[in-house]
Amino acid sequence: DPDESILSSQELLRMPRSVQAVYLKPLKRKAVHGIPSCDLQLRSYNVRNVEILADFALRAAYYLRLPALGPVPLPRITERWTVPRSNFVNKKSQENFERVTLRRLIQIQDGHPESVEIWLAFLRKHAYYGVGMKANVWEHEGLGVGKTMDVSLENIKKSLQPRWPHFGRRKNLETSERVYGILDNEMFRRTSDAPLSGSAV
């Protein structure tokens, strides 16, 4: 049959699934608990640019196994300016300018902090021109986080203890000891007028 040969040839010429997926809506994973991990806000003056990056971000989130919601269109930001074309007697000849900022919101839910960081780094690396990104990231800790913070605070205090006397100076402890060693050198003593006292610098 000629019809069967046409169908079989169409099956052979079928595009790969990955190419077909470009023409379809991005796939999304469902959140189990619905706890927000990251809010990504995209801003642009061009609708096309912000829609392309939002589509790209959703596809990247799917392949990183991050449940994503959006893109949710946020209210536009409209700014207007009136500028005189000329001065003095031609003050009534003015020109009006308007700038409209379009925004989209993508929310990641139940995402692991490392996966969210990888997702944001991937979007920064492949950022689309004319689109700004602002991300709010939330991390959740266990109930005993206060004790671990107290221990880390004590360790930080111990490491900072020898540096407190030199706080606010441009030179640290090693620099001052090196300067004292240079001043205490025999060659420096011979060339200088007065001998160095035993007190530290």
Salt bridges, closest charged atoms under 4 A:
GLU51 OE2 - ARG104 NH2 2.94
ASP55 OD2 - ARG59 NE 2.65
GLU79 OE1 - ARG99 NH2 3.15
GLU95 OE1 - ARG85 NE 3.74
GLU98 OE2 - ARG80 NE 2.85
ASP184 OD1 - ARG189 NH2 2.55
